């Protein structure tokens, strides 16, 4: 089955789209949930959330789930 990785800034409607797809019987995964991202330091001393590439790669490669 094809996979779609939906990204976007806060407030752009990602969760709404995921809900609509799930209502149509498609499997969805909200990567805003715990475990999909980690905090990383930025060069200017701040912190940013970045996806855990290992988990995203495994999710996109698998038919079984996460």
C-alpha positions as CSV (number, residue, x, y, z in Angstrom):
1,X,0.0,0.0,0.0
2,X,1.3,3.5,-0.8
3,X,2.5,5.6,2.1
4,X,2.2,9.4,2.6
5,X,4.2,11.4,5.0
6,X,2.3,14.5,5.9
7,X,4.2,17.4,7.4
8,X,3.5,21.0,8.2
9,X,3.7,23.7,10.8
10,X,1.5,23.9,13.8
11,X,-2.1,24.8,13.1
12,X,-2.1,23.8,9.4
13,X,-4.6,21.0,9.7
14,X,-2.5,17.8,9.9
15,X,-4.6,16.3,12.6
16,X,-7.8,17.1,10.8
17,X,-6.5,15.4,7.7
18,X,-5.4,12.3,9.7
19,X,-8.8,12.1,11.3
20,X,-10.5,12.3,7.9
21,X,-8.3,9.6,6.5
22,X,-8.8,7.4,9.5
23,X,-12.6,7.9,9.2
24,X,-12.2,6.4,5.7
25,X,-10.6,3.3,7.1
26,X,-7.0,4.2,6.3
27,X,-4.3,3.6,8.9
28,X,-2.8,6.8,10.3
29,X,0.0,7.5,12.7
30,X,0.3,10.9,14.4
31,X,4.0,11.5,15.0
32,X,3.2,14.2,17.4
33,X,2.6,11.4,19.9
34,X,5.4,10.4,22.4
35,X,8.4,8.6,21.0
36,X,8.5,9.9,17.5
37,X,10.7,12.9,18.1
38,X,13.4,14.0,20.4
39,X,14.8,17.3,21.6
40,X,18.1,18.3,20.0
41,X,20.3,21.3,20.7
42,X,20.6,24.0,18.0
43,X,23.9,25.9,17.2
44,X,22.5,29.0,18.9
45,X,21.9,27.2,22.2
46,X,18.3,26.6,21.8
47,X,16.4,23.3,21.5
48,X,14.3,21.9,18.7
49,X,12.2,18.8,18.2
50,X,13.4,16.5,15.4
51,X,11.9,13.2,14.2
52,X,13.7,10.1,15.3
53,X,14.7,9.0,11.8
54,X,15.1,5.3,12.8
55,X,11.4,5.2,13.9
56,X,10.1,7.1,10.8
57,X,12.2,4.9,8.5
58,X,10.8,1.7,10.2
59,X,7.3,3.0,10.0
60,X,7.5,3.8,6.3
61,X,9.1,0.5,5.5
62,X,6.7,-1.7,7.5
63,X,3.2,-3.1,6.8
64,X,2.9,-4.4,10.3
65,X,2.7,-1.2,12.3
66,X,5.0,0.7,14.6
